[in-house]
Amino acid sequence: MTVKIGFIGLGAMGKWMALNLLKAGYALRVYDISPAAVDVLVKEGAEAGASPADAAAQADWLFLSLPDTQIVEQALFGEKGVAEGARAGLAVIDLSTVGYIPTLEIDRRLKARGIRFADAPVSGMEARAKEAKITVMFGGEETLFDEVRPALAAMGNQLVYMGPIGSGQLTKLINQLLFNISCAGLAEVLPMAAKLGLDPEKVARVVTTGTGRSFAAEFFIPLTLQNKFDEGYPLKAAYKDMISAAEISAHKGIPLPVVNATAVTFQMALAEGYGNLGKGGLIKVFEKLLDAEFRKKEEGQ
């Protein structure tokens, strides 16, 4: 029997994941609020769904790649949502990055309707999604992981079964928090180097090769030197990770002082109007405070 797949959410990541499923030979029905995004997939052989319910109606497996928890919940339970069109036994695989606690509630609500659910957030930027080289962190029944593994393998090259429902989101959150902490650390410390007269390019050479190196440093420092802040996930969207961490910290009584300090840096950046910048834009908060910019020196300086 040919597996029929529904796919909802064709943004920067979802578009490439859906295209890679088509390349792997899967029958795909897609939906996105943007008709233009749907047209791209239709031209490659996908069917267009009229709504989330329609995308799910004939599907055996349904993948979601959506911006946040609220939009996932709307797509699943809102008017013309997945829950209205799904057949019993449908497997919904959420590739989005959403809250851990809401994920548990989504599972409960879908299970009551006879719909199987797994959280499988992905890690890797758009270029890696295009190349099908993302990491997938799967939370849910291991039998479901084995069932949908071929489709996951069409989208990513690192597939990790993490455990029961919520484990995927928790793992992604851990990864994101460590990344965000690195970004906030760079934002705080690099302007100090510039303020005290060090050559930013030379500092960059040391930080990206020495013990202070990190993925955040290797990705963002070259862009910062060139005054480029439009690459990477926007700060206003990435802030959801800090909210999720605060919820878990409060509900579970887990102290997270460094995470909380990172959240304050994010809040300062958002308050300054930098929400549309990538995480490298956090540095602008401390550059403004110190009146010093960490940039490549112009010729003759």
C-alpha positions, 0 to 999 in steps of 0.5 A: 500500500502506498503511504499517503502523507499530509504536510502542513507548514511550508516555511523556510524549513517546511518547504525543503522537508516537503520537497525532499519527501516528494523526491523520495517518491511519497504522495503528498498533500500540502497546506499553508496559509500562503498560496504561493508556498503551496504553488511551489510544492504543487509544481513539483507534484504535490496536491494542494489541500484546502485546509488543515482538515483537507490535508489530513483527510486521506493521510496515513501520516501528517507532518507539521512544520509550524512557527509556534505552539499557538499555531500548531494548536490552531491547525490541529483543533481550530476551525477546519483543523486536522481533528475535523478531517482526520481518520482514526489511526492517523499519525501526526508528527510535529516537526515544529519547535513548541512548548513541552507542557503544551505538547503533553496536552496536545497528545492527550487531546489527539489520543482521545480522538484516536489519533496517534501523535509524536513530537519530532522537532528538528535542528539545522538551518535552512541550508541543511533542510535543503540538503536533507541533513537535519537532526530529528529528535523523536518523542513518542511510541518507538513503534511509531518511530520505526513506522515513519522512519523512512519518511524522516530519513528522507528529510534528515540524516540524524534520526534520534529516538529520545523516548516518550511524548515530550522527549523530542521537545525537551531535547530540542529545548536543551539544544536551543538553550545552550545555543542561546546562552552562547549567543548571549555570551558573545553579545555581552563579551565581544563589545567589551573587547572592542571597547577596550581597544582590541582588534575585532578581527584578531579577537574573532580569529582567536575566539573561533579557533581557541577554547572559546569557540562554539557554533554560535561564534563560528556562525555569527562572528563573521557576520557581525564583523560584516555588519550583517544581522539578518541571517538565522532565526529572528529573535522575536520567534526564538524567544519562545525557547526562553518562555518554555524554559521559564515554564518548566523551571516554574512547574518543576522547581528547577533553578536556571540562573544562566538561562534566566540571564540569557532571557533578560538579554533577549528581553533587552534586545526585543525592547530595543526593537531588534526582534526581526534580527537574527540571534547575532543581533543580541550584540547590539544591546551591549554595543549600545550600552558601551558605545562600541561596535565589534566590526571589521575595520575600514581600510585606513583605520 
